[in-house]
Amino acid sequence: MPESTNKDSLFQIDPQVFLHYLIRYWYLLAFGLIASVSYAYYQVRYTIPQYSTNARMLVKDEYSSWGQEYFLPGMELVSGRNRLVNEIGIIKSFPLMSLVAQDLDWKISYNKIGNIKTTEQYPSSEFAIEIDSGIQDGAFFLRFINNQSFKIASNQDDLAKSAIRKIYDTIHIDEKKFRVTRINEGISLSDDYSIQFRNADTWARYFQATLNIDVENHESSILVMSEINHTPARSIDFLNALMQTYIRWGVDQNNLIASNTIAFVDQQLQVISDSLMRTEHRLEKFNQKNFSERIFMSEEAGVNNMQEVIKLEEQLTQRSIQKEYYNALIKTLKSDEFRAFPSAAVFG
């Protein structure tokens, strides 16, 4: 028992000894405190904050062909089921992102360059640019003299020796023609500004890289779309535009598929109608021949033969529709412009 007490006493700290060391090395404690506060101030003051913006969207995983597989035998080929993973791929695809970029129409980004950090001016800016031609990627820097004149250059270091330009002057640099159409009264004369040109394709690739899509849980078909950005207002506008564009694209695709399906069904009905007319004509000829030659069949044999004929006709109709569908699908795939076609569950 005494031995255990001695071992515990080895790990006990004498408060007086601890206080003595604190007083003796007070400068280390003060230095650590000053360094911590300075680092925290630097992070809060000069680090550009990043914000995570997310949106939720319900994707219905259901049959979108509204029962057209039951119109005629063999039409099972045109039924299909949307899969959640396919919808995620569609949302992040370049064509859909390009439509989003065209709807947003963000041709120019405005930024205010401070001593330490650069702040994006969105949704409003302290000046406005109007583009005449040349919507390629590129960046320019501006330094304002007053609310009527400014300097502009492709490099920030060249602003000091650049010529002074007036508002509404046409600026022609690197095959780009644009002009400054508005300068606010509160424009900063001590900070520089930058403008960045981006076309729709560049924005589409940017959206593809920054957009994150996840499923809310394994049992649901709710997608959680998020983006991390320095400007939350821009992310909000992007996610709203993305959902609206996706919904509009889905409606257009469903309408196109429905139109193609109806046209395909009408075509097959016309073919079957012509086939029925020819069959009716042959049956009439057969009855005339049967009557003239006095060929009679028993009632039981006639019923059995009729059932067999109906069965064979149904199989023939089914195979004919399948053949027509595959021919139409091959023609669509070989065409220069692929259009939405009635979806098919491809048999092995």
PyMOL commands that set and color helices and strands:
alter all, ss='L'
color gray80, all
select helices_A, chain A and resi 2-10+15-24+26-46+68-70+75-78+84-91+94-104+156-158+200-210+232-292+299-334
alter helices_A, ss='H'
color red, helices_A
select strands_A, chain A and resi 51-58+108-113+118-120+127-133+138-144+149-153+164-166+171-173+176-183+192-197+212-215+222-229
alter strands_A, ss='S'
color yellow, strands_A
deselect
rebuild
show_as cartoon
